[in-house]
Amino acid sequence: MEYVQERITTLHDLRGAPALEGVEPRLEETAVVVPMTDREHGGLAAERVLAELEAVEPGAVYVPVRAAPDRIAAFREWLEAFDLPLSVLWCNAPGVERLLSDAGLSNGFGKGRDVWLALGPAAAAGECIVVHDADARSYRGEHVSRLLAPLTMGFHFSKGYYARVEDGRLYGRLFRLFYEPLVRAVTAAHDAPIVDYLGAFRYALAGEFALTAELARRLRPPRAWGLEVATLGDAFDHAGASGTAQVDLGRHEHDHRAVGGETGLEGMSREVAAALLRVLEEHGVDLEYETLPERYLVVGDRLVEQYRTDARFNGLEYDAAAERTQLERYAASIRPPAGDDRLPRWTAAPFRPEDVVRAAQPWIGGRIGRNAGD
């Protein structure tokens, strides 16, 4: 057990049962966003997440779903069987595609776009928003309260962190082997508040975070896997280190991805790199791209040795050669970001949240609020 503070306020689980009494009254003012794709439909992890949320009783639950037309009816039927104030948002519905196309926003899709589509309606439904993935087999409903707690204490943004250890080995590979060594390599050459901020998160790529509705309306997420990093950049601008906290969520067991391929960790690393490097560039950090991949590899190699020692100390399996191979593959992602696929802030969006709900719920026309899924 440790209680070290970071550049941002770090809330530890020191007693196994944090004092969350003041959070319960805020739950009815909270909207939970849980993005899903076909891979979550009927899955045990997603089933657990939704069942746990039933006991939490938040004010609203928005599930932005990306599914084929012949799958959405069954997906929706499964989701709406849970005893939740749940709204299914079909993110690739024809009406949503038309709405985005008419606004000039139809170029690309992914997790970031799905979450963004839900954030507008969620911010209209609640004062606070909790966002989390649906692939954690170890999920507990109290994670919502833990993420929400800092917002009841005057913070504007909170981020979850946790250990990724299962099957006798270390996971969290994209964070451990890409984000962390890359940020450390930049930190070694630059003393800038944004670098300190990005380096303070114990699991910067966690999909679990909470924020005020006001901040949610100011996010500019990219369309795909850069969502988590881009959110940190916007949180830095609008909440700052003093308005940010991170919260111990214990130990998570997630579904895992292969390393190779566009849908694997290697493809994700390109999206994460683009978002991270864009945030740094926009805050005036000269990244010196000619040497950055080499500096990243030097830091990564040192971290591999540290992970190897930690794994050995804990009796875990550890393949240092495989981890170094990942470093080499991820290094190719470190290049100047091309273009900017971020979506607009909801404060400047070309349509209203209710337009999204109407387009994303062709079966009912769409309504915002607690009973939007009824």
Residue pairs with C-beta under 8 A, 6 or more apart in sequence:
1 12
1 14
2 12
3 12
3 14
4 10
6 200
6 201
6 202
6 246
7 196
7 197
7 199
7 200
7 241
8 197
8 200
8 201
8 241
8 244
8 245
8 246
9 150
9 155
9 244
9 245
9 246
10 202
10 245
10 246
10 248
11 18
11 146
11 149
11 150
11 158
11 245
11 246
11 247
11 248
12 248
13 248
13 250
18 146
18 149
20 142
20 145
20 146
20 149
22 149
22 152
23 145
23 148
23 149
23 152
24 145
26 127
26 128
26 148
26 151
26 152
27 56
27 57
27 58
27 59
27 144
27 145
27 148
28 57
28 58
28 59
29 59
29 126
29 127
29 128
30 58
30 59
30 60
30 126
30 127
30 128
30 129
30 130
30 144
30 148
31 58
31 59
31 60
31 61
31 62
31 121
31 122
31 123
31 125
31 126
31 128
31 129
31 130
32 53
32 56
32 58
32 60
32 61
32 62
32 122
32 129
32 130
32 131
32 132
32 144
33 61
33 62
33 63
33 64
33 115
33 118
33 119
33 122
33 129
33 130
33 131
33 132
34 49
34 50
34 53
34 61
34 62
34 63
34 131
34 132
34 133
34 134
35 63
35 64
35 65
35 111
35 114
35 115
35 118
35 131
35 133
35 134
36 46
36 63
36 64
36 65
36 66
36 75
36 134
37 65
37 66
37 67
38 66
38 67
38 68
38 71
38 75
39 255
40 46
40 134
40 135
41 67
41 71
41 74
41 75
41 78
42 78
43 134
43 135
43 255
44 137
45 134
45 135
45 136
45 137
45 139
45 254
45 255
46 134
46 135
48 136
48 137
48 139
49 132
49 134
49 136
49 139
50 79
50 82
50 84
50 134
51 82
52 139
52 140
52 141
53 61
53 82
53 84
53 141
53 144
54 82
54 83
54 84
54 141
55 141
56 141
56 142
56 144
56 145
58 85
58 126
58 130
58 144
59 85
59 125
59 126
59 370
60 85
60 86
60 87
60 122
60 125
60 126
60 369
60 370
60 372
61 84
61 85
61 86
61 87
62 86
62 87
62 89
62 118
62 121
62 122
62 125
63 79
63 86
63 87
63 88
63 89
63 118
64 89
64 91
64 114
64 115
64 117
64 118
64 360
65 72
65 75
65 76
65 79
65 88
65 89
65 90
65 91
65 114
66 91
66 92
66 109
66 114
67 75
67 90
67 92
72 90
72 93
75 88
76 88
76 90
76 363
79 86
79 88
80 86
80 88
80 373
84 373
85 370
85 371
85 372
85 373
86 373
87 121
87 357
87 361
87 372
87 373
88 360
88 361
88 373
89 117
89 118
89 121
89 356
89 357
89 360
89 361
90 96
90 360
90 361
90 362
91 109
91 113
91 114
91 117
91 360
92 109
93 359
93 360
93 361
93 362
94 362
95 358
95 359
95 360
95 362
96 117
96 356
96 359
96 360
97 106
98 359
99 351
99 355
99 356
99 359
100 106
103 349
103 350
103 351
104 350
105 343
105 344
105 350
107 223
107 341
108 223
108 224
108 341
109 223
109 224
110 222
110 223
110 224
110 225
110 271
111 224
111 225
111 227
112 221
112 222
112 223
112 224
112 225
112 226
112 227
112 230
112 343
113 221
113 223
113 224
113 343
115 131
115 221
115 227
116 219
116 221
116 343
117 356
117 360
119 129
119 216
119 217
119 219
119 346
120 217
120 346
120 349
120 352
120 353
120 356
121 353
121 354
121 356
121 357
121 368
121 372
122 129
122 213
122 216
123 129
123 213
123 214
123 216
123 217
123 346
123 353
124 213
124 353
124 354
124 368
125 368
125 369
125 370
125 372
126 213
127 212
127 213
128 148
128 151
128 210
128 211
128 212
128 213
129 210
129 211
129 212
129 213
129 216
130 144
130 147
130 148
130 208
130 209
130 210
131 207
131 208
131 209
131 210
131 211
132 139
132 143
132 144
132 147
132 160
132 207
132 208
132 209
133 207
133 208
133 254
135 254
135 255
136 252
136 253
136 254
137 253
137 254
137 255
138 250
138 251
138 252
138 253
139 252
140 250
143 160
143 208
143 249
146 160
146 247
146 248
146 249
147 158
147 160
147 208
147 209
147 210
147 247
147 249
148 158
148 210
149 158
149 247
150 158
150 210
150 245
150 247
151 158
151 210
151 211
151 212
153 245
154 243
155 239
155 243
155 244
155 245
156 211
156 212
156 214
156 215
156 235
156 238
156 239
156 243
156 244
157 209
157 210
157 211
157 212
157 215
157 235
157 239
157 243
157 244
157 245
158 209
158 210
158 211
158 244
158 245
158 246
158 247
159 201
159 203
159 204
159 206
159 208
159 209
159 232
159 244
159 245
159 246
159 247
160 203
160 206
160 208
160 209
160 246
160 247
160 249
161 201
161 202
161 203
161 206
161 246
161 247
161 248
161 249
162 203
162 206
162 248
162 249
162 250
162 251
162 252
163 172
163 250
163 251
163 252
164 170
164 171
164 172
164 203
164 251
164 252
164 254
165 171
165 251
165 314
165 316
166 253
168 315
168 316
168 317
169 311
169 316
169 317
169 318
170 176
170 307
170 310
170 311
170 316
170 318
171 254
171 256
172 203
172 205
173 259
173 265
173 323
173 326
174 205
174 265
174 268
174 269
174 272
174 330
175 203
175 204
175 205
176 303
176 307
177 300
177 303
177 304
177 323
177 326
177 327
177 330
178 265
178 269
178 272
178 273
178 326
178 330
178 333
179 204
179 205
179 229
179 272
179 276
180 204
180 303
181 296
181 297
181 299
181 300
181 303
181 327
182 273
182 276
182 292
182 296
182 299
182 334
183 195
183 198
183 199
183 204
183 276
184 199
184 299
184 303
185 292
185 295
185 296
185 298
185 299
186 195
186 280
186 285
186 287
186 292
187 195
187 196
187 199
188 295
188 299
189 288
189 295
190 285
190 286
192 283
192 284
192 285
193 236
193 241
193 283
194 233
194 236
194 279
194 280
194 283
194 285
195 280
195 285
196 241
197 232
197 236
197 241
197 244
198 204
198 229
198 232
198 236
198 276
198 279
198 280
200 241
200 246
201 232
201 246
202 246
204 228
204 229
204 232
205 228
205 229
205 272
206 228
206 249
207 228
208 249
209 228
209 231
211 219
211 235
211 239
215 234
215 235
215 238
215 239
216 346
217 345
217 346
217 347
218 234
218 237
218 238
218 345
218 346
218 347
219 230
219 231
219 234
219 345
219 346
220 230
220 234
220 342
220 343
220 344
220 345
221 227
221 230
221 231
221 342
221 343
222 230
222 271
222 274
222 275
222 341
222 342
222 343
223 341
223 343
224 271
224 341
225 267
225 268
225 271
225 272
226 271
226 272
226 274
226 275
226 276
227 275
228 272
229 272
229 275
229 276
229 279
230 275
230 278
230 279
230 342
232 279
233 275
233 278
233 279
233 282
233 283
235 243
235 244
236 244
236 279
236 283
257 263
257 264
257 265
257 268
258 264
258 265
259 265
259 266
259 326
259 329
260 266
260 329
261 267
265 326
265 330
266 329
266 330
266 333
269 329
269 330
269 333
270 333
272 333
273 333
273 334
273 335
273 337
274 337
274 338
275 337
277 287
277 334
277 336
277 337
278 337
278 340
280 287
281 287
281 337
289 334
289 335
289 336
292 334
293 331
293 332
293 334
296 327
296 331
296 334
297 327
297 328
297 331
300 324
300 327
301 324
301 327
304 320
304 323
304 324
304 327
305 320
307 318
307 320
307 323
308 318
308 320
310 316
311 317
311 318
312 318
344 350
346 353
353 368
354 366
354 367
354 368
356 366
357 366
357 367
357 368
357 372
358 365
358 366
359 366
360 366
361 372
366 372
